[in-house]
């Protein structure tokens, strides 16, 4: 790039110089792609993105997700320059404890950051969820485009495209024809360990065409006009989502240009100054020329304020024209659905908690038009079918039944994206053992304080014939160790109702409902309210010499075993460990007199009970009753174990 | 299909009838794809696959992995008919406890089953690892084709192709030009929840072409000759791996043909009989006509015996011609490398355990020619670079340096496949937080009793600036709860040596080495031998009133904190919880006097100690020392916590 000959080039040069300073001061960060992608972000924010820095969270803004989260210094530099409440001091405290400019973008921390990103591939998958929610909201109200009508942009590098979750999301977005999604691929030919071609030599264009995307290509990533033109064309797509491949050179303008070694190491003062000089910048550190601010305020800033004001005015008109729809829309933004969970269900006899969950969902779908969800091709088994609803697709935009396909990870990440967007109350479902496949998205939901709802059925060796590959053992400890995630394992109808009520009232983190495949009896002493306490007694009296701490399907088993015992035994149900305030208050018997009972790994139960009845090996293929008996989960076998402990 | 007009069709009809009986008797199983894929498996086994049922594990056999593991009834029926030690009684006990015919294929349980499969997508990724190991073994010995020269086949359905791990593996196999890999895709247009097109409408051919695969297509999956011809052509590929798309109809020949509802439900007697009648079979249940057995024995059986005998004879000649290479080859099959770990390293001063690990790997590479590994594009950070080695690719087939790309899950699954194949001692590496991305493959390694070696660095909030997305908190509990996985977290040079020694001696399950990014001091009382005990004392004497139980980087921290205390405190290092025999023998102080210290989730420590110093929230972006201080991980802060506990 020759010295800037126009305002746009001068602005890009300023942004590049700024991000070099940001990374140098922190002595930490990733300049490589940040430098080469600067013209892309400039073109996007300057010419296209509709958002108002003064109201960074307004609902109808365009969303931008930096899937290549390691290039955060570029994003922060652009946000600062574009007028967001991100000061030069914030940039100077890049990657420092407590700053608004953490190492990777974190939603809720920095104005203008629409998703937490960094774990590669997930930004793309969240963007797909955002675009999906945008379409669902727009499609489901009269004149819905007055409530919601915006684009979703995402920037990624090679790394994101190599991750499997990206392919799942790309395939899903193509299938669902999410035409207002624009993915920009910075093809800079280098990854951390070397030239991209060492590990990745796909024809990316062909791969996206195969997945029902439009593909545009920009040969020179420094040609700001060409990048902008491509984004403009992508915005107009009426059929498919669009990929824009932008060819760039990693570390553009530095002495390490084209060399992967500039990926993750600060340039330092000397190389930084050389690069700045190449860009035509010769100013003290952390200087942005006034013309750059005004360049942005006259374009991005002005456009955003106008859009915001027009949207707000339009909302008022909408409220007049469609008062009911408007009320629903406002309710959808609050996600306050806990009160709509019924107090009881007309179910009698033994029922699996997955069936109970299915009945609850059906009822909720009748009262919550913005409830939407689906499963990874196991709707019939997880009971997440919505009767009479066609799968959501390009011809059924008002459907609430999402067929995510056999793509657990992208499903979960998309649900996170839907929550980030708002206006939809999403859930998703899979077999518990396949929580493994989507664990990174569960963690992300928790990091984002995202109230994503995960329904996991087939929750133990009682799965039976499918065998150890399909029988969860290690999944409950995995889930329970994620900070902020609530893991509910209800024992019967009442506790399942309680779990839904509690989960839907929890707005600052995700919830997982752990449900049985097999039928479970309805218990006398269980209650909806018990769930919110995390632990409560369901059997036994003051004479008890031993306390069983059980969850889900093992609560009824514990009671049956207790009834076989001569020694009096108390049984506690623990529908949600995370909600327990003080176990020593809840359980009167001391630690040495407590036994945990759960058909899975005993790992993690040591804080609650001294003795454990569980399974610390993998399961086995066989009839469910045979497998349970084999592992000692019959009333008689449990009673024998309890006697031995006594 | 009209009634069979030739032997091949008659055999396929018999196999279809048999698998209907197998599933009906079990009242459990997946007939849909099993029925339509019968001609594919027939063509493969009858005409191409080289394997000897009498020696099902002989090294140079062709491998077959049923990635669509839910169609196990088909595989078992073929294995029975083809002459494996799988009796009609074994088939009759399909999916029953303790049988040789579990719900999904399990390696080590059934002769002729080359991998555990069922969790979708992983079969493909394991097949890529198998094909990679085949190529590496063949390429690295003089006349290596006499030791190893076979094909790897894999059968998948839509589900496998939707999973992200499959795309990672497909892209990797294409990049590495694994031309002896043949993937057969049964395109039967249905998944569990409905028509495939509800969730998946990619152009699969184009996607594979984009990923450097050859693609063949068979229009009629019942045309056995056409299927066989395609496999024959694929076998001959000299450049790329080959995908064969075979168009079929789910549940072929049943009343539910073409309907997704036959995917996972037994047909039952009536519909089963109708289908059998359609195939032209009218015989009692569990009948296979003698001609079918002889059809297989004259083809597959004869070919296999001859190949086995020729290979064994060739091996003897090889031993004469290349005694040293032969000895190395034999050693590679035993994977007995623990004795090659040095007793000490010439390292002085504070070193990160990732650097120590890197030094150990370099030494092992000098003495173990069959050691091979790499990382998910973080070799420079995980210290898994092999100096002077070019990335393994089509031009560098003898290289041992694997660039897996940013594909953690496929990397881990491929390593599992390499171990299943044998002849290579593989390892792989990633940041600990991204253990999340590959967890399903870790579980699979453990299920398969596969000694896969996983190196996880950047093991705590001490990662610093990269922030909470990159700082492990919940990963150690996740790993420790997987049955059979050994999790080593060494404290210094000696313990890192001990961890390698112990892990390499553990042949019946996987190991994870958890290593620090930051430097750690060398400790006086640590030892190589201590690792194998799981726990041992490293500081303090009999007067101790409190015991700190610490791992990895927190062992030195614990000692420093203990030195600040007036009350005498003992410190124990716990390099591997799974190896602890009896904690009450190892620690003389009672449970109430023990405190765990680990910079991560306290979940799971309740079995070892009453009090915990850990982190049960996510981390934060900042300088490593600032972040550690913020979370109370300084000697002073720990000492204060201990005083409070006292």
Interface residues (C-beta under 8 A of the other chain):
Chain A: X26 X28 X29 X69 X95 X96 X97 X98 X99 X102 X103 X104 X106 X116 X117 X118 X119 X120 X121 X158 X159 X160 X162 X163 X164 X165 X166 X167 X168 X171 X172 X174 X175 X191 X192 X193 X194 X198 X199 X200 X201 X202 X203 X204 X205 X206 X207 X209 X210 X211 X212 X375 X377 X378 X379 X380 X381 X391 X393 X403 X404 X405 X406 X407 X408 X409 X410 X433 X434 X436 X437 X439 X440 X443 X444 X446 X447 X464 X465 X466 X467 X468 X469 X470 X473 X474 X477 X478 X480 X481 X482 X483 X484 X601 X602 X603 X604 X605 X606 X607 X608 X616 X617 X618 X620 X621 X622 X623 X626 X627 X630
Chain B: X26 X28 X29 X69 X95 X96 X97 X98 X99 X102 X103 X104 X106 X116 X117 X118 X119 X120 X121 X158 X159 X160 X162 X163 X164 X165 X166 X167 X168 X171 X172 X174 X175 X191 X192 X193 X194 X198 X199 X200 X201 X202 X203 X204 X205 X206 X207 X209 X210 X211 X212 X375 X377 X378 X379 X380 X381 X391 X393 X403 X404 X405 X406 X407 X408 X409 X410 X433 X434 X436 X437 X439 X440 X443 X444 X446 X447 X464 X465 X466 X467 X468 X469 X470 X473 X474 X477 X478 X480 X481 X482 X483 X484 X601 X602 X603 X604 X605 X606 X607 X608 X616 X617 X618 X620 X621 X622 X623 X626 X627 X630
